[in-house]
Each structure stands twice: as structure tokens, then as C-alpha cells.
């Protein structure tokens, strides 16, 4: 039996079914079709789940301090913070931090977040009431994509560490590592323990970033971890988040039109405004060095 063929088909397609030429051709075609189908399925699944195209960055479980001002590390991930009995490890937390966290655990012992902790205010009082002021007083300004997250404790404060793959660096006077990804700490997390949850909230108008979101960060303080990669910012005034097509920026840097604040349509508009701003090369005062 022969395959029905079109008179304009290539000669190798006229080969009888079962011949080496036909078997090879049909097998190759099936392989290509299967490969294309699998690629399409994986792409669709990743898109549906909101998975970033970038590879997830490694977030350290424990990160020491830049200066040995304390014997405890600066960052401790949630999966490294507790001993086998579910208690905070005394070698990783100061006595005062354990007292504060244990007190919250007692208040949340019923299994619900009834008490919340928030991050301490930044030890920085520079102006952030306009885009000019925010840019001028920032040590580091960059744009990037969130590629991974981990809950844990930054200097004893519960929250989430966000790995950010930088795509644009607008300003870099803050001694932040120039290679690889950086990490952004935000005091927003629910950390489940055997004694109840440890809960932290910023109660910010800026949404907490998710993997795949793009951010612009205005950091006014240098990193204090040994790797010079972890930055803590005020989410209401120093963080811009692009999430599902919407840009969430501090009210102070949104443009005014007829007395109303106008949101940035996309991060490209804000990136352009930062690049063209006359204060982008301003060096903050000696007190920040």
C-alpha cells in the first residue's frame, strides 16, 4: 500500500509506508511536533503561574554583618531561625530580639495574626517630598525584576527578602555590590511556627512585590551586610512597584496636572524622568559616607 500524495510533493514523501525513508520522515515530523507542543505547554504554564523568565536567584539562609558590631548575623531566613523544638536559636538572635519575637508569639498562640511587628524607622531624615529631592538624596537608584523571595529576619525584624535582578542602575554612590543581584528587605511576612505565627506588616499603600514584578528602588542608606547586597527602604517613599500592568509610585513623585496626581503609565516613563533629572549625579553629604 502506498501513501496518497500530491503530485507536487517532494520525492521522499512518495516512499511506501514502512520503508526506511518514510519511517525516518514520519518519525522526525512526530518528534518535531511533540517538541513544539511541549515547549508551548511549558510556556503557557509559566505564563499562567506568573513565573519570571529570569532564573530564580539564590537567597542566603544566613548573612553576616559588614562590621562586627554584634555576634549575631544581620539576616536569618525562616528555615534557619528555629531549633528542633521550634524555638528561636539564641546563637542567631540577640536577647532583646528574642524577647520581642517571643512576646508576639504568645499573643498569636491561637494561630492567628492578632499582633503585628513593623520595621524600625530608617535612620535617615532627608527630604523625599518630590522626585528632585528623592533623586538628590538617594545613594543608590536602580530598576530591576524580582526573581525570588524568602521570609526571615533582618536584624531581628521579621519580613521578606526580595532578590532583584538589576536592569538599569541610575545612581550608585552607596557601596552596593556592582555584580550579581541585590536584595530588598521589606517588613511584610507571616512566618508560621510551632508556637503560632510571627507577623509583620508595613501597612503601606505600595503593594508588596511579587516574583515577576519590576521595581525601582531609591535607597538613601548603604548596605550593612558583609556582601553589600541587602537594602532596607521605606516602602511609602522609596519604592516603585510595577504589578500586572499598573505602576504604584509614592504620591510625592507623581506629576501634578490641574491639581491632581497623575500615575506613571509605565516604568519607562519614570526611568526616563530619572535619567533626565538634573540631580541624578548629586552626591549626598558626608554624613552618608
C-alpha positions as CSV (number, residue, x, y, z in Angstrom):
1,X,0.0,0.0,0.0
2,X,1.3,3.5,-0.8
3,X,0.5,6.8,0.8
4,X,-1.7,9.1,-1.2
5,X,0.5,12.1,-2.3
6,X,0.1,15.4,-4.0
7,X,1.9,15.5,-7.4
8,X,3.9,18.5,-6.2
9,X,5.1,16.7,-3.1
10,X,8.9,16.1,-2.7
11,X,10.0,12.7,-4.0
12,X,10.8,11.3,-0.5
13,X,7.2,11.7,0.6
14,X,6.1,9.2,-2.1
15,X,8.0,6.4,-0.4
16,X,5.8,3.4,0.6
17,X,4.7,3.2,4.2
18,X,7.2,1.2,6.2
19,X,10.3,2.0,4.0
20,X,13.3,3.5,5.8
21,X,12.8,6.8,4.1
22,X,9.1,7.1,5.1
23,X,9.7,5.9,8.7
24,X,12.5,8.4,9.2
25,X,10.5,11.2,7.8
26,X,7.4,10.5,9.8
27,X,9.4,9.9,13.0
28,X,11.2,13.2,12.6
29,X,8.0,15.0,12.0
30,X,6.4,13.5,15.1
31,X,9.4,14.4,17.2
32,X,9.3,18.0,16.0
33,X,5.6,18.3,16.6
34,X,5.9,16.8,20.1
35,X,8.8,19.1,20.9
36,X,6.8,22.2,19.8
37,X,3.8,21.0,21.8
38,X,5.9,20.6,24.9
39,X,7.5,24.0,24.5
40,X,4.2,25.6,24.0
41,X,2.7,23.8,27.1
42,X,5.6,24.9,29.3
43,X,5.4,28.5,28.1
44,X,1.7,28.6,28.7
45,X,2.1,27.1,32.2
46,X,4.8,29.5,33.2
47,X,2.7,32.4,31.9
48,X,-0.4,31.3,33.8
49,X,1.6,30.9,37.0
50,X,3.3,34.3,36.6
51,X,6.8,32.7,36.6
52,X,9.5,35.1,35.6
53,X,11.6,34.4,32.6
54,X,14.7,35.1,34.7
55,X,16.2,32.3,36.7
56,X,15.3,32.4,40.4
57,X,18.2,33.9,42.4
58,X,19.7,32.2,45.4
59,X,18.8,33.9,48.7
60,X,21.3,33.2,51.6
61,X,20.0,31.4,54.6
62,X,22.3,33.4,56.9
63,X,24.2,36.7,56.1
64,X,26.7,38.3,58.5
65,X,27.1,42.0,59.2
66,X,29.6,44.2,57.5
67,X,31.1,45.3,60.8
68,X,31.3,43.1,63.8
69,X,29.1,45.2,65.9
70,X,27.2,42.1,67.0
71,X,27.9,38.4,67.3
72,X,24.6,37.6,65.6
73,X,24.1,37.7,61.8
74,X,22.2,40.5,60.1
75,X,19.9,38.2,58.0
76,X,18.5,34.9,59.1
77,X,16.0,33.0,56.8
78,X,12.9,31.5,58.4
79,X,14.1,27.9,57.7
80,X,17.3,28.5,59.7
81,X,15.9,30.5,62.6
82,X,14.4,27.8,64.8
83,X,15.8,24.8,66.6
84,X,14.2,21.3,66.7
85,X,11.8,22.4,69.4
86,X,10.6,25.3,67.3
87,X,12.3,28.0,69.4
88,X,14.4,30.8,68.1
89,X,18.0,29.9,68.1
90,X,19.9,32.0,70.7
91,X,23.1,32.0,68.6
92,X,21.3,33.8,65.8
93,X,19.3,36.4,67.7
94,X,20.1,38.9,70.3
95,X,18.4,38.6,73.7
96,X,16.2,41.7,73.0
97,X,15.1,40.4,69.6
98,X,14.1,37.0,71.1
99,X,12.2,38.8,73.9
100,X,10.2,40.9,71.3
101,X,9.5,37.9,69.0
102,X,8.6,35.5,71.8
103,X,6.2,38.1,73.2
104,X,4.5,38.3,69.8
105,X,4.3,34.5,69.6
106,X,2.4,34.5,72.9
107,X,-0.1,37.0,71.5
108,X,-0.6,34.9,68.4
109,X,-0.6,31.5,70.1
110,X,-4.1,30.8,68.9
111,X,-2.8,30.5,65.4
112,X,-3.9,33.9,64.0
113,X,-2.1,37.2,63.4
114,X,-3.6,39.3,66.2
115,X,-0.3,41.2,66.9
116,X,1.9,42.6,64.2
117,X,5.5,43.9,64.2
118,X,6.8,46.6,61.9
119,X,10.2,47.6,60.9
120,X,12.1,50.3,62.8
121,X,12.1,53.7,61.1
122,X,15.1,54.4,58.8
123,X,17.8,56.4,60.4
124,X,17.6,58.9,57.6
125,X,15.8,62.2,57.7
126,X,16.5,63.5,54.2
127,X,13.7,65.1,52.1
128,X,11.6,62.7,49.9
129,X,8.7,65.1,49.2
130,X,9.4,65.4,45.4
131,X,11.2,63.5,42.7
132,X,14.0,66.0,42.7
133,X,14.5,65.6,46.5
134,X,14.2,61.8,46.3
135,X,16.8,61.5,43.5
136,X,19.2,64.1,45.0
137,X,19.2,62.4,48.5
138,X,19.5,58.8,47.3
139,X,22.8,57.0,47.4
140,X,21.6,54.2,45.1
141,X,18.8,54.2,42.4
142,X,18.1,51.1,40.3
143,X,15.5,49.3,38.3
144,X,15.1,45.5,38.2
145,X,12.9,42.4,38.3
146,X,12.0,40.5,41.4
147,X,13.2,36.9,40.8
148,X,12.9,35.2,44.2
149,X,11.6,35.8,47.8
150,X,12.3,34.3,51.2
151,X,10.8,35.1,54.6
152,X,13.1,35.6,57.6
153,X,14.6,38.2,60.0
154,X,16.6,41.3,59.2
155,X,18.4,42.5,62.3
156,X,15.7,40.7,64.3
157,X,12.8,42.2,62.4
158,X,10.5,39.7,60.6
159,X,9.9,40.3,56.9
160,X,10.7,39.2,53.4
161,X,13.9,39.4,51.4
162,X,13.3,40.1,47.7
163,X,16.0,39.2,45.2
164,X,16.2,41.8,42.4
165,X,18.0,41.3,39.1
166,X,19.1,44.8,38.1
167,X,18.4,46.0,34.5
168,X,19.2,49.7,35.0
169,X,21.4,51.5,37.5
170,X,20.8,55.2,37.6
171,X,22.9,56.2,40.6
172,X,25.5,54.3,42.6
173,X,27.2,56.1,45.5
174,X,26.0,53.6,48.2
175,X,28.8,51.0,48.0
176,X,26.3,48.4,46.8
177,X,27.9,45.3,45.1
178,X,28.1,46.0,41.4
179,X,27.9,42.4,40.2
180,X,25.0,39.9,40.6
181,X,21.7,40.5,42.2
182,X,20.8,42.7,45.2
183,X,18.2,42.0,48.0
184,X,15.5,44.3,49.2
185,X,14.1,43.8,52.7
186,X,10.5,44.7,53.5
187,X,9.0,44.1,56.9
188,X,6.0,42.2,55.5
189,X,5.6,38.5,56.2
190,X,3.7,35.8,58.1
191,X,6.1,33.2,59.4
192,X,4.5,30.1,60.7
193,X,6.0,28.4,63.7
194,X,5.0,25.5,66.1
195,X,4.0,28.1,68.7
196,X,1.9,30.3,66.3
197,X,2.7,32.8,63.6
198,X,5.1,35.7,63.6
199,X,3.5,38.5,61.7
200,X,4.9,41.7,60.2
201,X,3.1,44.4,58.2
202,X,4.1,47.7,56.7
203,X,0.5,48.9,56.1
204,X,1.9,50.6,53.1
205,X,0.0,52.0,50.2
206,X,2.6,50.4,47.9
207,X,1.8,46.7,47.3
208,X,4.4,44.1,48.3
209,X,6.3,43.0,45.2
210,X,5.8,39.5,43.8
211,X,8.1,37.4,41.7
212,X,8.0,38.8,38.2
213,X,7.2,42.3,39.2
214,X,9.5,45.2,38.3
215,X,10.7,47.7,40.8
216,X,12.6,51.0,41.0
217,X,14.4,51.5,44.3
218,X,15.6,54.8,45.8
219,X,18.0,53.8,48.6
220,X,19.3,56.5,50.9
221,X,21.4,54.3,53.2
222,X,24.4,52.0,52.4
223,X,24.1,48.2,52.9
224,X,25.4,46.9,56.3
225,X,25.7,43.2,55.4
226,X,29.0,41.6,54.6
227,X,28.1,41.1,51.0
228,X,26.9,44.7,50.5
229,X,23.7,43.5,48.8
230,X,20.9,43.9,51.3
231,X,19.0,47.2,51.2
232,X,16.2,48.4,53.5
233,X,13.8,51.1,52.2
234,X,10.7,52.9,53.3
235,X,8.0,51.4,51.1
236,X,5.8,54.5,51.1
237,X,8.5,56.9,49.8
238,X,11.4,54.9,48.3
239,X,9.8,52.1,46.3
240,X,8.0,51.9,43.0
241,X,6.3,48.6,42.0
242,X,5.0,47.7,38.6
243,X,2.5,44.9,39.1
244,X,0.1,43.4,36.5
245,X,0.4,46.5,34.2
246,X,-0.1,49.1,37.0
247,X,2.6,51.3,38.4
248,X,2.5,52.1,42.1
249,X,4.7,55.1,43.0
250,X,4.9,57.4,46.0
251,X,2.4,60.2,45.8
252,X,5.2,62.7,46.2
253,X,6.8,61.8,42.9
254,X,3.7,61.6,40.8
255,X,3.2,64.5,38.4
256,X,0.6,67.2,39.0
257,X,-1.9,68.2,36.4
258,X,-4.8,70.6,37.3
259,X,-4.1,69.9,40.9
260,X,-4.4,66.1,40.5
261,X,-1.7,63.5,40.8
262,X,-1.2,61.6,37.6
263,X,0.1,58.0,37.8
264,X,3.0,56.9,35.6
265,X,1.7,54.8,32.7
266,X,4.7,52.5,32.9
267,X,8.2,52.3,34.4
268,X,9.8,53.5,31.1
269,X,8.3,57.0,31.7
270,X,9.7,57.1,35.3
271,X,13.1,55.7,34.1
272,X,13.3,58.5,31.5
273,X,12.5,61.1,34.1
274,X,15.2,59.8,36.4
275,X,17.9,59.8,33.7
276,X,17.0,63.3,32.6
277,X,16.7,64.7,36.2
278,X,19.5,67.3,36.9
279,X,20.0,65.9,40.4
280,X,20.8,62.3,39.4
281,X,24.5,62.9,39.8
282,X,24.2,64.7,43.1
283,X,26.4,63.2,45.8
284,X,24.8,63.1,49.2
285,X,26.5,64.8,52.1
286,X,29.5,63.5,54.1
287,X,27.1,62.2,56.8
288,X,26.1,59.4,54.5
289,X,29.6,58.1,53.6
